[in-house]
Amino acid sequence: QQPVQSPQAVILREGEDAVINCSSSKALYSVHWYRQKHGEAPVFLMILLKGGEQKGHEKISASFNEKKQQSSLYLTASQLSYSGTYFCGTEMRSDYKLSFGAGTTVTVRA
Amino acid sequence: EPEVTQTPSHQVTQMGQEVILRCVPISNHLYFYWYRQILGQKVEFLVSFYNNEISEKSEIFDDQFSVERPDGSNFTLKIRSTKLEDSAMYFCASSDRVAHEQYFGPGTRLTVT
């Protein structure tokens, strides 16, 4: 079951904030967040396990709401380097399979 | 810093030909994966591999596909008879345990003509 990401795209000015959501209709075991720049491989940002934890990576943080089966990625005080496509990947159980959402393209402009 | 490597970076093949994509996962990792990404689309899971056998596979991973770990370092994806729709970027990834960070390789761009 593939997760649903929203929005599809967002355009920001440097210093602005954004939220990307990832939701599933099935009970999730973990949520992974990756960023992919054009022509490059996805780069791991963070993983959240069930339990409502929140994590951070520089000024990028994420939360996981187990009740809603939803994860949100927060881009705070965005920088030009934050531009790229953000994918969430979900595992429904510890089954070695990661299903990715369609991605959210983030463009940060000076 | 250890990294996943993939060869070749670009492979062009004719429809119906067999291709083998190669990956060298990070040395102490135990879980290996193949994903593909059609141009402009999302990353799609193909197969996961642990303890010398397939753990999970997607609907995409049909009888035309196979994976192998022929020695202690390489992990390969074989497509027996390529189709035009197999054209995509193929990523290999590895992790040291389940539900943990997966490190992606740089990818092999497969073009089927």
Backbone of each chain as ProteinMPNN parsed JSONL, in Angstrom:
{"seq_chain_A": "QQPVQSPQAVILREGEDAVINCSSSKALYSVHWYRQKHGEAPVFLMILLKGGEQKGHEKISASFNEKKQQSSLYLTASQLSYSGTYFCGTEMRSDYKLSFGAGTTVTVRA", "coords_chain_A": {"N_chain_A": [[0.851, -1.183, 0.0], [0.76, 2.044, -1.079], [2.001, 5.115, 0.263], [0.389, 8.338, 0.59], [1.343, 11.458, -0.489], [1.445, 14.935, 0.252], [1.868, 18.494, -0.163], [1.973, 18.237, -3.823], [3.855, 19.865, -4.888], [5.904, 22.599, -3.843], [6.756, 25.995, -3.554], [9.186, 28.054, -2.25], [10.494, 30.966, -0.606], [13.791, 31.717, 0.409], [14.309, 31.113, 3.836], [11.669, 30.774, 4.486], [9.043, 28.613, 5.782], [7.891, 25.196, 5.487], [5.556, 22.463, 5.212], [5.379, 19.033, 4.726], [3.279, 16.363, 4.047], [2.594, 12.915, 4.766], [0.7, 10.136, 4.35], [-0.998, 7.129, 5.319], [-3.251, 4.425, 4.688], [-3.02, 2.168, 6.033], [-1.8, 0.48, 8.991], [1.252, 1.647, 10.181], [4.682, 0.712, 10.508], [7.114, 2.009, 10.348], [8.367, 5.19, 9.207], [10.188, 6.58, 6.621], [12.19, 9.271, 5.537], [13.367, 10.796, 2.615], [15.514, 12.748, 0.526], [15.794, 13.798, -2.777], [17.882, 14.988, -5.227], [17.925, 16.411, -8.503], [18.763, 14.008, -10.867], [20.283, 12.552, -9.129], [20.902, 10.083, -6.525], [18.469, 9.058, -4.046], [18.732, 10.534, -0.814], [19.093, 9.692, 2.514], [17.185, 11.124, 5.135], [15.815, 10.96, 7.672], [14.406, 8.584, 9.998], [11.382, 7.442, 11.377], [9.981, 5.655, 13.948], [7.121, 3.744, 14.964], [5.162, 5.207, 17.515], [4.97, 7.869, 17.852], [7.157, 9.542, 17.795], [9.465, 12.27, 17.384], [11.798, 13.728, 15.224], [14.914, 15.28, 14.248], [16.864, 16.921, 11.711], [19.319, 18.928, 11.108], [17.738, 21.841, 10.219], [15.498, 20.553, 9.579], [12.766, 18.718, 10.47], [10.701, 16.028, 11.716], [7.597, 14.382, 12.342], [5.576, 11.729, 13.672], [2.443, 10.613, 13.65], [0.866, 8.221, 15.167], [-1.773, 7.454, 15.552], [-3.165, 8.649, 13.486], [-1.82, 7.588, 11.401], [0.049, 9.078, 10.01], [2.713, 11.043, 8.811], [4.657, 13.977, 9.158], [6.805, 16.257, 7.565], [8.893, 18.868, 8.412], [10.115, 21.781, 7.128], [12.176, 24.187, 8.133], [12.935, 27.611, 8.171], [13.944, 27.714, 5.458], [16.609, 26.807, 3.226], [18.569, 27.406, 0.263], [19.721, 25.008, -0.401], [17.877, 23.148, 0.317], [16.23, 22.571, -1.749], [14.702, 20.175, -3.874], [13.359, 16.862, -4.415], [11.218, 15.45, -2.136], [10.729, 12.394, -0.644], [8.546, 10.215, 1.056], [8.885, 7.125, 2.671], [7.331, 4.155, 3.507], [6.924, 1.556, 5.89], [4.929, -1.186, 6.524], [5.129, -3.195, 8.313], [7.78, -4.877, 9.901], [9.073, -5.791, 7.36], [10.995, -5.695, 5.422], [10.377, -4.122, 3.223], [9.985, -1.181, 1.519], [7.714, 1.259, 0.745], [7.3, 3.888, -1.443], [6.085, 7.269, -1.499], [4.651, 9.543, -3.938], [6.189, 11.772, -4.017], [7.291, 15.11, -3.177], [7.954, 18.068, -4.672], [10.231, 20.46, -3.874], [11.024, 23.798, -4.175], [13.314, 26.174, -3.523], [13.792, 29.559, -3.5], [15.976, 32.349, -3.915]], "CA_chain_A": [[0.0, 0.0, 0.0], [1.638, 3.203, -1.211], [1.554, 6.288, 1.017], [-0.042, 9.51, -0.165], [2.068, 12.655, -0.079], [0.907, 16.226, -0.154], [1.408, 18.76, -1.527], [2.826, 17.699, -4.894], [4.975, 20.786, -5.093], [5.85, 23.827, -3.056], [7.805, 26.975, -3.877], [9.478, 28.853, -1.056], [11.633, 31.886, -0.594], [14.751, 31.416, 1.482], [13.886, 31.544, 5.166], [10.271, 30.398, 4.751], [8.809, 27.275, 6.308], [6.948, 24.361, 4.73], [5.217, 21.171, 5.794], [5.034, 17.984, 3.759], [2.57, 15.299, 4.744], [2.655, 11.561, 4.219], [-0.304, 9.39, 5.098], [-1.259, 5.759, 4.891], [-4.515, 3.874, 5.168], [-2.687, 0.967, 6.797], [-0.973, 0.715, 10.181], [2.652, 1.736, 9.789], [5.736, 0.369, 11.463], [8.102, 3.081, 10.312], [8.333, 6.134, 8.099], [11.512, 7.077, 6.241], [12.168, 10.46, 4.674], [14.526, 10.927, 1.736], [15.529, 13.884, -0.402], [16.481, 13.463, -4.022], [18.132, 16.104, -6.136], [17.789, 15.993, -9.893], [19.844, 13.195, -11.419], [21.062, 11.917, -8.076], [20.214, 9.057, -5.748], [17.828, 9.557, -2.819], [19.596, 10.619, 0.367], [18.322, 9.492, 3.745], [17.093, 12.241, 6.078], [15.509, 10.436, 9.003], [13.422, 7.515, 10.114], [10.559, 7.504, 12.576], [9.318, 4.399, 14.251], [5.822, 3.959, 15.589], [5.302, 5.693, 18.882], [4.768, 9.308, 17.902], [8.389, 10.272, 18.05], [9.822, 13.381, 16.518], [13.247, 13.767, 15.029], [15.381, 16.447, 13.516], [18.099, 16.845, 10.935], [19.549, 20.342, 10.882], [16.486, 22.555, 10.476], [14.422, 19.741, 9.048], [12.304, 17.812, 11.513], [9.55, 15.237, 11.304], [6.814, 13.762, 13.393], [4.806, 10.566, 13.244], [1.217, 10.46, 14.429], [0.511, 6.803, 14.981], [-3.235, 7.319, 15.502], [-3.623, 9.052, 12.159], [-0.943, 6.959, 10.412], [0.521, 10.195, 9.204], [3.968, 11.676, 9.183], [4.849, 15.301, 8.57], [8.186, 16.737, 7.486], [8.884, 20.312, 8.594], [11.298, 22.502, 6.655], [12.175, 25.435, 8.879], [13.927, 28.595, 7.704], [14.5, 26.97, 4.325], [17.821, 27.256, 2.547], [18.603, 27.019, -1.151], [20.121, 23.598, -0.493], [16.721, 22.282, 0.61], [15.522, 22.263, -2.993], [14.788, 18.787, -4.291], [12.103, 16.138, -4.256], [11.179, 14.735, -0.869], [9.913, 11.186, -0.67], [8.408, 9.426, 2.267], [8.841, 5.693, 2.448], [6.672, 3.558, 4.665], [6.934, 0.111, 6.116], [3.74, -1.528, 7.302], [5.654, -4.003, 9.402], [9.199, -5.076, 9.677], [9.034, -6.803, 6.301], [12.044, -5.423, 4.456], [9.829, -3.52, 2.019], [9.722, 0.242, 1.667], [6.87, 1.793, -0.323], [7.504, 5.328, -1.513], [5.065, 8.153, -2.018], [4.934, 10.115, -5.257], [7.193, 12.819, -3.884], [6.929, 16.527, -3.132], [9.059, 18.861, -5.213], [10.426, 21.713, -3.143], [11.915, 24.751, -4.842], [13.624, 27.314, -2.662], [14.363, 30.65, -4.306], [16.665, 33.408, -3.146]], "C_chain_A": [[0.889, 1.236, 0.0], [1.115, 4.381, -0.405], [1.191, 7.43, 0.074], [0.672, 10.727, 0.384], [1.332, 13.893, -0.551], [1.735, 17.339, 0.484], [2.331, 18.11, -2.557], [4.05, 18.564, -5.089], [4.784, 22.005, -4.213], [7.025, 24.712, -3.456], [7.97, 27.906, -2.687], [10.528, 29.912, -1.367], [12.539, 31.463, 0.552], [14.228, 31.942, 2.808], [12.449, 31.166, 5.504], [10.185, 28.941, 5.218], [7.837, 26.523, 5.398], [6.712, 23.06, 5.476], [4.82, 20.22, 4.667], [4.405, 16.841, 4.539], [2.639, 13.977, 3.99], [1.67, 10.725, 5.018], [-0.552, 8.03, 4.473], [-2.597, 5.302, 5.437], [-4.263, 2.62, 6.017], [-1.833, 1.341, 8.01], [0.501, 0.623, 9.787], [3.58, 1.309, 10.909], [6.782, 1.479, 11.507], [7.856, 3.963, 9.099], [9.748, 6.64, 7.862], [11.315, 8.318, 5.374], [13.486, 10.555, 3.915], [14.384, 12.203, 0.917], [16.341, 13.476, -1.631], [16.647, 14.721, -4.856], [18.181, 15.546, -7.556], [19.01, 15.206, -10.363], [20.689, 12.477, -10.384], [20.242, 10.851, -7.362], [19.507, 9.688, -4.549], [18.815, 9.515, -1.657], [18.722, 10.561, 1.607], [18.349, 10.747, 4.617], [16.866, 11.738, 7.493], [14.474, 9.331, 8.919], [12.666, 7.694, 11.409], [9.862, 6.16, 12.745], [8.009, 4.689, 14.954], [6.028, 4.37, 17.043], [5.223, 7.198, 18.984], [6.034, 10.11, 18.098], [8.593, 11.393, 17.036], [11.331, 13.413, 16.404], [13.635, 14.997, 14.253], [16.684, 16.192, 12.811], [18.386, 18.257, 10.481], [18.246, 21.086, 11.175], [15.32, 21.841, 9.813], [14.03, 18.762, 10.147], [11.081, 17.07, 11.019], [8.863, 14.675, 12.519], [6.029, 12.609, 12.805], [3.626, 10.43, 14.19], [0.673, 9.063, 14.171], [-0.999, 6.618, 14.846], [-3.759, 7.622, 14.101], [-2.858, 8.341, 11.049], [-0.421, 8.001, 9.439], [1.843, 10.72, 9.747], [4.042, 13.023, 8.489], [6.316, 15.678, 8.636], [8.141, 18.257, 7.51], [10.212, 20.889, 8.107], [11.234, 23.887, 7.284], [13.276, 26.351, 8.368], [14.687, 28.031, 6.505], [15.72, 27.652, 3.71], [17.769, 26.781, 1.099], [18.899, 25.526, -1.311], [18.976, 22.639, -0.19], [15.942, 21.916, -0.656], [15.748, 20.814, -3.395], [13.411, 18.155, -4.163], [12.187, 15.292, -2.993], [10.216, 13.56, -0.989], [9.754, 10.646, 0.74], [8.337, 7.97, 1.851], [8.255, 5.052, 3.691], [6.826, 2.047, 4.691], [5.714, -0.208, 6.958], [4.086, -2.46, 8.454], [7.116, -4.191, 9.083], [9.39, -6.151, 8.605], [9.992, -6.526, 5.166], [11.536, -4.751, 3.19], [9.453, -2.077, 2.302], [8.892, 0.696, 0.475], [6.974, 3.303, -0.309], [6.265, 6.054, -2.015], [5.528, 8.768, -3.333], [5.945, 11.258, -5.208], [6.592, 14.215, -3.839], [8.143, 17.313, -3.615], [9.112, 20.205, -4.502], [11.423, 22.568, -3.906], [12.1, 25.93, -3.907], [14.345, 28.367, -3.495], [14.959, 31.717, -3.404], [15.773, 34.634, -2.998]], "O_chain_A": [[1.664, 1.463, 0.929], [-0.091, 4.626, -0.387], [1.627, 7.476, -1.076], [0.616, 11.0, 1.583], [0.69, 13.902, -1.601], [2.26, 17.146, 1.581], [3.344, 17.507, -2.203], [5.135, 18.078, -5.409], [3.663, 22.39, -3.882], [8.139, 24.234, -3.668], [6.998, 28.471, -2.185], [11.341, 29.757, -2.278], [12.076, 30.911, 1.55], [13.762, 33.078, 2.895], [12.048, 31.225, 6.666], [11.124, 28.16, 5.066], [7.069, 27.124, 4.646], [7.546, 22.612, 6.263], [4.035, 20.563, 3.783], [4.933, 16.406, 5.562], [2.729, 13.931, 2.763], [1.795, 10.618, 6.238], [-0.346, 7.815, 3.279], [-3.027, 5.731, 6.508], [-5.182, 2.084, 6.638], [-1.216, 2.407, 8.036], [0.936, -0.338, 9.152], [3.303, 1.515, 12.091], [7.272, 1.841, 12.577], [7.237, 3.557, 8.115], [10.424, 7.077, 8.793], [10.381, 8.391, 4.576], [14.567, 10.414, 4.486], [13.277, 12.672, 0.653], [17.42, 12.892, -1.527], [15.681, 15.425, -5.15], [18.446, 14.363, -7.769], [20.143, 15.679, -10.268], [21.7, 11.861, -10.722], [19.035, 10.735, -7.574], [19.916, 10.753, -4.088], [19.619, 8.591, -1.533], [17.737, 11.29, 1.728], [19.401, 11.356, 4.812], [17.632, 12.053, 8.404], [13.773, 9.169, 7.92], [13.25, 8.059, 12.429], [9.252, 5.62, 11.823], [7.819, 5.783, 15.485], [6.965, 3.921, 17.704], [5.388, 7.758, 20.067], [5.973, 11.26, 18.532], [7.962, 11.433, 15.979], [12.048, 13.154, 17.37], [12.788, 15.675, 13.672], [17.5, 15.373, 13.234], [17.747, 18.74, 9.546], [17.708, 20.968, 12.275], [14.288, 22.445, 9.522], [14.882, 18.057, 10.688], [10.489, 17.447, 10.007], [9.462, 14.512, 13.582], [5.84, 12.522, 11.592], [3.793, 10.165, 15.381], [0.107, 8.769, 13.118], [-1.458, 5.737, 14.12], [-4.664, 6.956, 13.597], [-3.209, 8.474, 9.877], [-0.45, 7.823, 8.221], [2.056, 10.825, 10.955], [3.552, 13.189, 7.372], [6.985, 15.445, 9.643], [7.429, 18.869, 6.714], [11.283, 20.536, 8.602], [10.327, 24.666, 6.99], [14.41, 25.919, 8.159], [15.909, 27.892, 6.535], [15.839, 28.877, 3.681], [17.016, 25.869, 0.759], [18.399, 24.871, -2.226], [19.103, 21.437, -0.42], [15.083, 21.035, -0.619], [16.855, 20.292, -3.269], [12.429, 18.826, -3.846], [13.124, 14.513, -2.816], [9.058, 13.711, -1.379], [10.706, 10.621, 1.52], [7.79, 7.636, 0.8], [8.651, 5.382, 4.809], [6.854, 1.374, 3.66], [5.485, 0.424, 7.989], [3.382, -2.489, 9.464], [7.608, -3.69, 8.072], [9.81, -7.27, 8.898], [9.828, -7.057, 4.067], [12.214, -4.806, 2.165], [8.687, -1.795, 3.224], [9.31, 0.54, -0.672], [6.759, 3.932, 0.727], [5.504, 5.538, -2.833], [6.652, 8.541, -3.78], [6.489, 11.659, -6.237], [5.521, 14.465, -4.392], [9.223, 17.227, -3.032], [8.156, 20.98, -4.53], [12.521, 22.123, -4.24], [11.135, 26.604, -3.547], [15.375, 28.095, -4.113], [14.501, 31.946, -2.284], [16.178, 35.621, -2.385]]}, "seq_chain_B": "EPEVTQTPSHQVTQMGQEVILRCVPISNHLYFYWYRQILGQKVEFLVSFYNNEISEKSEIFDDQFSVERPDGSNFTLKIRSTKLEDSAMYFCASSDRVAHEQYFGPGTRLTVT", "coords_chain_B": {"N_chain_B": [[33.894, 7.697, 4.1], [31.807, 4.864, 4.04], [30.221, 3.579, 1.066], [27.551, 2.709, -1.205], [28.122, 1.168, -4.269], [27.569, 1.165, -7.815], [27.516, -0.485, -10.957], [27.063, -0.799, -14.533], [27.181, 2.84, -14.94], [25.527, 3.684, -16.897], [23.549, 1.886, -19.106], [22.902, 0.69, -22.256], [20.664, -1.168, -24.127], [19.308, -3.604, -26.405], [15.893, -4.371, -27.042], [14.705, -7.4, -25.689], [17.163, -8.401, -25.06], [19.41, -9.671, -22.536], [20.26, -8.223, -19.417], [22.598, -7.409, -16.865], [22.769, -5.869, -13.857], [24.981, -4.413, -11.613], [25.958, -4.278, -8.181], [27.683, -3.127, -5.335], [27.215, -3.517, -2.124], [27.387, -1.804, 1.096], [29.949, -2.944, 3.214], [29.458, -4.241, 5.765], [26.775, -4.563, 5.804], [23.593, -6.241, 5.821], [21.184, -6.412, 4.577], [19.683, -6.09, 1.473], [18.608, -4.264, -1.392], [16.678, -3.628, -4.358], [15.575, -0.962, -6.325], [13.519, 0.846, -8.638], [13.286, 3.693, -10.796], [11.327, 5.278, -12.911], [11.756, 7.797, -15.343], [11.085, 10.909, -13.994], [9.216, 9.967, -12.249], [8.07, 8.316, -9.207], [10.126, 6.567, -6.78], [10.277, 3.08, -6.972], [9.761, 0.082, -5.25], [11.45, -2.955, -5.831], [12.643, -5.445, -4.952], [13.706, -7.185, -2.006], [16.454, -8.554, -0.154], [17.828, -10.969, 1.876], [19.985, -12.848, 3.898], [20.789, -14.552, 1.853], [18.49, -14.99, 0.366], [15.408, -14.065, -1.292], [13.46, -11.691, 0.371], [11.219, -10.044, 0.171], [9.16, -9.153, -2.594], [8.005, -7.073, -5.274], [5.061, -6.515, -7.347], [6.106, -5.801, -9.739], [8.418, -7.206, -10.017], [8.728, -9.674, -11.8], [8.878, -12.919, -13.45], [10.885, -12.347, -15.218], [12.852, -11.088, -13.886], [15.661, -11.464, -11.73], [17.659, -11.943, -8.783], [20.896, -12.007, -7.308], [23.523, -12.991, -5.129], [26.476, -13.396, -5.856], [28.985, -13.615, -4.737], [30.902, -12.646, -1.837], [30.635, -9.919, -1.944], [29.31, -8.708, -4.159], [26.085, -7.791, -5.499], [23.558, -8.621, -7.587], [21.276, -7.664, -10.21], [19.329, -9.206, -12.538], [17.872, -8.911, -15.69], [16.041, -10.788, -17.758], [14.934, -10.763, -20.417], [14.769, -7.945, -21.858], [12.368, -5.262, -21.927], [10.849, -2.427, -23.574], [9.623, -0.878, -21.628], [11.14, -1.353, -19.41], [13.038, 0.528, -19.248], [14.653, 2.727, -17.176], [15.881, 4.269, -14.138], [17.865, 2.361, -12.082], [18.195, 1.636, -8.758], [20.327, 0.459, -6.253], [20.282, -0.52, -2.85], [21.364, -0.661, 0.571], [21.222, -1.877, 3.959], [21.977, -2.047, 7.49], [20.312, -3.2, 9.267], [16.886, -4.132, 9.812], [14.229, -1.801, 9.24], [15.783, 0.43, 9.312], [18.13, 3.013, 8.349], [18.436, 3.146, 4.848], [20.977, 2.967, 2.563], [21.516, 4.417, -0.491], [22.766, 3.537, -3.719], [24.441, 5.187, -6.52], [22.99, 4.623, -8.78], [21.95, 2.961, -11.852], [21.451, 3.852, -15.09], [19.212, 2.479, -17.208], [18.641, 1.964, -20.545], [16.421, 0.867, -22.866], [16.221, -0.054, -26.174]], "CA_chain_B": [[32.603, 7.124, 4.498], [31.442, 3.756, 3.144], [29.116, 3.894, 0.182], [27.101, 1.683, -2.135], [28.543, 1.48, -5.634], [26.833, 0.456, -8.851], [28.063, -0.441, -12.316], [27.615, 0.449, -15.053], [26.354, 3.998, -14.629], [24.525, 3.755, -17.958], [23.53, 0.689, -19.937], [21.959, 0.729, -23.378], [20.504, -2.52, -24.628], [18.182, -3.77, -27.33], [14.752, -5.127, -26.54], [14.88, -8.842, -25.762], [18.476, -8.798, -24.553], [19.574, -9.823, -21.086], [21.2, -7.292, -18.784], [22.937, -7.63, -15.456], [23.176, -4.649, -13.164], [25.811, -4.832, -10.484], [25.978, -3.417, -6.999], [28.5, -3.548, -4.194], [26.655, -2.885, -0.923], [28.33, -1.487, 2.166], [30.482, -4.27, 3.55], [28.898, -4.912, 6.938], [25.319, -4.574, 5.714], [23.033, -7.576, 5.647], [19.921, -6.322, 3.845], [19.953, -5.494, 0.165], [17.369, -3.899, -2.07], [16.68, -2.985, -5.669], [14.457, -0.077, -6.625], [13.654, 1.497, -9.94], [12.614, 4.989, -10.917], [11.095, 5.729, -14.286], [12.044, 9.225, -15.416], [10.055, 11.84, -13.541], [8.233, 9.323, -11.385], [8.551, 7.992, -7.871], [10.958, 5.386, -6.599], [9.433, 1.896, -6.779], [10.428, -1.081, -4.686], [11.45, -4.172, -6.64], [12.942, -6.679, -4.23], [14.649, -7.131, -0.893], [17.246, -9.788, -0.121], [18.487, -11.137, 3.174], [20.397, -14.219, 4.203], [20.878, -15.272, 0.579], [17.23, -15.279, -0.303], [14.494, -12.944, -1.439], [12.565, -11.5, 1.518], [9.981, -9.476, -0.35], [9.249, -8.652, -3.965], [6.809, -6.371, -5.703], [4.401, -7.058, -8.553], [6.958, -5.507, -10.886], [9.494, -8.206, -10.027], [8.151, -10.911, -12.315], [9.835, -13.99, -13.779], [11.984, -11.825, -16.027], [13.846, -10.528, -12.989], [16.252, -12.325, -10.707], [18.748, -11.327, -8.03], [21.889, -12.974, -6.868], [24.72, -12.496, -4.448], [27.37, -14.451, -6.335], [30.154, -13.753, -3.861], [30.688, -11.936, -0.581], [30.535, -8.47, -2.051], [28.418, -8.218, -5.202], [24.648, -8.075, -5.478], [23.217, -8.331, -8.973], [19.908, -7.735, -10.709], [19.317, -9.645, -13.934], [16.622, -8.862, -16.442], [16.313, -11.823, -18.771], [14.55, -10.343, -21.76], [14.341, -6.578, -21.578], [11.285, -4.632, -22.678], [11.0, -0.974, -23.622], [9.156, -0.3, -20.364], [12.143, -1.545, -18.361], [13.916, 1.704, -19.228], [14.487, 3.416, -15.898], [17.067, 4.291, -13.276], [17.798, 1.281, -11.107], [18.994, 1.923, -7.568], [20.596, -0.575, -5.259], [20.414, 0.051, -1.515], [21.661, -1.652, 1.606], [21.094, -1.407, 5.337], [22.582, -3.002, 8.422], [19.235, -3.921, 9.94], [15.537, -3.827, 9.363], [13.661, -0.528, 9.692], [16.912, 1.322, 9.554], [18.508, 3.774, 7.17], [18.897, 2.454, 3.649], [21.924, 3.753, 1.791], [21.308, 4.186, -1.915], [23.857, 3.733, -4.658], [24.219, 6.283, -7.469], [22.04, 4.216, -9.811], [22.31, 2.605, -13.236], [20.39, 4.236, -16.03], [19.016, 1.462, -18.243], [17.869, 2.408, -21.704], [16.1, -0.253, -23.759], [15.811, 0.507, -27.473]], "C_chain_B": [[32.228, 6.004, 3.522], [30.243, 4.142, 2.292], [28.767, 2.684, -0.675], [27.553, 2.097, -3.531], [27.756, 0.627, -6.617], [27.547, 0.589, -10.187], [27.134, -1.207, -13.258], [26.742, 1.638, -14.641], [25.246, 4.145, -15.673], [24.669, 2.522, -18.844], [22.477, 0.857, -21.027], [21.882, -0.678, -23.951], [19.318, -2.578, -25.585], [17.109, -4.635, -26.683], [15.0, -6.621, -26.732], [16.22, -9.331, -25.254], [18.46, -8.919, -23.037], [20.547, -8.765, -20.586], [21.429, -7.699, -17.335], [23.442, -6.314, -14.882], [23.875, -5.065, -11.874], [25.855, -3.781, -9.388], [26.969, -3.994, -6.0], [27.948, -2.816, -2.977], [27.765, -2.534, 0.076], [28.688, -2.785, 2.885], [29.843, -4.947, 4.757], [27.365, -4.931, 6.928], [24.804, -5.958, 5.351], [21.776, -7.594, 4.786], [20.158, -5.545, 2.56], [18.643, -5.316, -0.589], [17.665, -3.434, -3.491], [15.402, -2.175, -5.81], [14.618, 0.395, -8.06], [12.871, 2.805, -9.923], [12.53, 5.334, -12.396], [11.198, 7.245, -14.279], [10.855, 10.075, -14.987], [9.033, 11.243, -12.596], [8.858, 8.957, -10.034], [9.449, 6.761, -7.889], [10.046, 4.203, -6.29], [10.269, 0.721, -6.257], [10.346, -2.266, -5.655], [11.582, -5.41, -5.756], [13.855, -6.382, -3.054], [15.256, -8.522, -0.717], [17.975, -9.84, 1.202], [18.83, -12.596, 3.36], [20.329, -15.11, 2.953], [19.554, -15.695, -0.026], [16.358, -14.031, -0.368], [13.564, -12.888, -0.229], [11.197, -11.007, 1.067], [10.205, -9.123, -1.807], [7.934, -8.003, -4.346], [6.227, -7.05, -6.946], [5.249, -6.823, -9.8], [7.982, -6.631, -11.09], [8.908, -9.541, -10.477], [9.256, -11.888, -12.708], [10.997, -13.526, -14.642], [13.134, -11.304, -15.171], [14.413, -11.604, -12.071], [17.374, -11.556, -10.015], [19.661, -12.424, -7.521], [22.968, -12.258, -6.082], [25.797, -13.534, -4.723], [28.615, -14.658, -5.47], [29.891, -12.898, -2.626], [30.465, -10.449, -0.712], [29.519, -7.985, -3.077], [26.971, -8.636, -4.994], [24.143, -7.673, -6.852], [21.721, -8.445, -9.229], [19.99, -8.111, -12.175], [17.917, -9.482, -14.505], [16.834, -9.735, -17.66], [16.037, -11.359, -20.187], [13.945, -8.952, -21.637], [13.231, -6.101, -22.498], [11.511, -3.121, -22.646], [10.652, -0.345, -22.276], [10.084, -0.576, -19.19], [13.12, -0.375, -18.296], [13.639, 2.521, -17.978], [15.856, 3.553, -15.243], [16.868, 3.207, -12.233], [18.755, 1.593, -9.956], [19.132, 0.669, -6.725], [20.706, 0.132, -3.911], [20.77, -1.057, -0.534], [21.458, -1.029, 2.979], [21.657, -2.477, 6.271], [21.523, -3.751, 9.232], [17.895, -3.416, 9.42], [15.072, -2.508, 9.973], [14.769, 0.44, 10.09], [17.266, 2.006, 8.25], [18.966, 2.879, 6.03], [19.798, 3.411, 2.871], [21.754, 3.393, 0.32], [22.607, 4.363, -2.697], [23.498, 4.822, -5.651], [23.271, 5.921, -8.611], [22.678, 3.805, -11.116], [21.149, 3.009, -14.115], [20.324, 3.196, -17.136], [18.129, 2.027, -19.343], [17.675, 1.213, -22.633], [15.571, 0.317, -25.07], [15.155, -0.556, -28.356]], "O_chain_B": [[32.324, 6.185, 2.308], [29.375, 4.909, 2.71], [29.57, 1.767, -0.848], [27.382, 3.251, -3.925], [27.333, -0.484, -6.299], [28.109, 1.636, -10.507], [26.483, -2.162, -12.835], [25.677, 1.449, -14.054], [24.168, 4.66, -15.379], [25.768, 2.167, -19.27], [21.311, 1.133, -20.746], [22.905, -1.304, -24.227], [18.443, -1.712, -25.57], [17.402, -5.518, -25.878], [15.447, -7.056, -27.794], [16.408, -10.528, -25.037], [17.61, -8.346, -22.355], [21.535, -8.452, -21.249], [20.551, -8.26, -16.681], [24.413, -5.733, -15.367], [23.415, -5.949, -11.151], [25.797, -2.577, -9.637], [27.073, -5.211, -5.845], [28.188, -1.619, -2.815], [28.921, -2.923, -0.09], [27.821, -3.623, 3.133], [29.706, -6.17, 4.744], [26.738, -5.276, 7.929], [25.475, -6.736, 4.673], [21.348, -8.651, 4.321], [20.762, -4.472, 2.57], [17.705, -6.101, -0.446], [18.744, -2.921, -3.787], [14.31, -2.627, -5.469], [15.71, 0.351, -8.625], [11.933, 2.988, -9.147], [13.533, 5.64, -13.041], [10.779, 7.9, -13.324], [9.763, 9.971, -15.546], [8.091, 11.92, -12.183], [10.022, 9.256, -9.769], [9.517, 6.025, -8.874], [9.151, 4.303, -5.451], [11.345, 0.425, -6.776], [9.29, -2.538, -6.226], [10.743, -6.309, -5.803], [14.667, -5.458, -3.094], [14.651, -9.53, -1.081], [18.648, -8.89, 1.601], [18.043, -13.476, 3.014], [19.874, -16.253, 3.002], [19.49, -16.629, -0.825], [16.541, -13.078, 0.389], [12.959, -13.89, 0.152], [10.161, -11.49, 1.522], [11.329, -8.824, -2.208], [6.88, -8.341, -3.807], [6.789, -7.992, -7.505], [5.131, -7.546, -10.79], [8.35, -6.95, -12.221], [8.628, -10.42, -9.662], [10.418, -11.707, -12.346], [11.99, -14.241, -14.782], [14.246, -11.104, -15.66], [13.711, -12.54, -11.688], [17.961, -10.639, -10.588], [19.268, -13.576, -7.335], [23.284, -11.094, -6.327], [26.009, -14.444, -3.921], [29.218, -15.732, -5.471], [28.758, -12.472, -2.403], [30.146, -9.775, 0.267], [28.916, -6.931, -2.876], [26.675, -9.675, -4.404], [24.279, -6.516, -7.248], [21.006, -9.201, -8.572], [20.638, -7.425, -12.966], [16.922, -9.861, -13.888], [17.698, -9.46, -18.494], [16.869, -11.563, -21.071], [12.758, -8.801, -21.347], [13.156, -6.473, -23.67], [12.255, -2.605, -21.813], [11.304, 0.603, -21.837], [9.843, -0.087, -18.086], [13.941, -0.303, -17.381], [12.51, 2.957, -17.752], [16.853, 3.022, -15.731], [15.827, 3.144, -11.578], [19.955, 1.787, -10.155], [18.174, -0.076, -6.517], [21.177, 1.267, -3.845], [20.508, -2.235, -0.78], [21.514, 0.191, 3.138], [21.794, -3.643, 5.901], [21.8, -4.803, 9.81], [17.804, -2.423, 8.698], [15.472, -2.147, 11.08], [14.672, 1.161, 11.083], [16.775, 1.636, 7.184], [19.776, 1.972, 6.219], [19.403, 4.536, 2.564], [21.838, 2.227, -0.065], [23.431, 5.221, -2.38], [22.377, 5.331, -5.635], [22.8, 6.802, -9.33], [23.783, 4.229, -11.453], [20.015, 2.573, -13.918], [21.268, 3.046, -17.912], [17.02, 2.501, -19.096], [18.641, 0.626, -23.122], [14.6, 1.074, -25.083], [14.751, -0.26, -29.48]]}, "name": "protein", "num_of_chains": 2, "seq": "QQPVQSPQAVILREGEDAVINCSSSKALYSVHWYRQKHGEAPVFLMILLKGGEQKGHEKISASFNEKKQQSSLYLTASQLSYSGTYFCGTEMRSDYKLSFGAGTTVTVRAEPEVTQTPSHQVTQMGQEVILRCVPISNHLYFYWYRQILGQKVEFLVSFYNNEISEKSEIFDDQFSVERPDGSNFTLKIRSTKLEDSAMYFCASSDRVAHEQYFGPGTRLTVT"}
